[in-house]
Amino acid sequence: MLAYRVTGDEQYREWGWQIFEAFNKHCRVSTGGYAGIEDVQKVPAKQVDRMETFWLGETLSKSAPGFWSCFAPCLPRSLANPGF
């Protein structure tokens, strides 16, 4: 999703939103939280009765620079010169 910040191409932003919507559609459970799914190739997705411990920490957290940069206001620093 950093590709959106670099290029400004709205297609990357749309793809990011589609990923976020897919998480909510296929993984979210009514009681809160998210479930894993058995096979990502099958629709409708069959949820498993657990949320992997790494899901929030790795799937969302490590992809957060990508997701959040897609939808957050412009960054204060240039990606080409982050200042570190």
N, C-alpha and C positions, 0 to 999 in steps of 0.2 A: 504494500500500500504506500510505501514511500515513493513509489513510482509516480503517484499522483502529485506529490509535493514537488518532485523534480520536473515533471513534464506539464502539469496542469491539465492533463487529459482526463476529462470527466468519466471516461470508461473505467478507469481504475477505482474511482470513488463508487461507481455503480456496482462493480464487482465486490468491493468491500461491504457494501450494504447488503448485497445478496448473501454473502457469507454469514453476516450477522443475523439476517432473517432466517436462514437455514438452521442456525444453532437454535433459535427460539422455536421454530416450527417442529423440528425433529427431536431435539434433545431436552427441551424444558419440560418439567413435570408440574402438575397442577398444585402440588403442595410446596413448591419452591425448589430451586436448585435445578440441576441438569442431570440427565442420565446418559450413560453411554448407549451406543446402538450396536446391534449385532453385526450388521453388514451394511456398509455405506453404499453398496451398489443396489440395494433393494429399497423400493418405495411402495407402500409406506414403510418407514423405518421401524424395526422392532426394537424397543428400548430394553436395556438390561436393568436390573434392579440395583443399580449402584452408580455412584459418580466417582470416577477415578480421582485419587487425591491430587494428581498432577494436572487435572483438567483446568482448574482456575489458574493455578500457579504457572503453568507452562503454555497452555493453549491461548488463554486470554492475556496473561501478563506479558509473555514474551512477544506476542503478536501485537500487544498494545501500542507500541510505537507505530506500527502499521495502521491499525484500526483508528487509533485516536488522531494520528496525523492526517488521516483522510477527512475527518469531520471537525477537528478543532480549528479555531481561528489560526491565522497565519503564525508561523513560528517566529519568535523575536530574532533568531539568528539564521543566517543562511545555512542550508545543509552542506554547502560546499566549504563553509568555514564555521564549524560549530563552536570554536573558541576553546578547544582543549587539545 
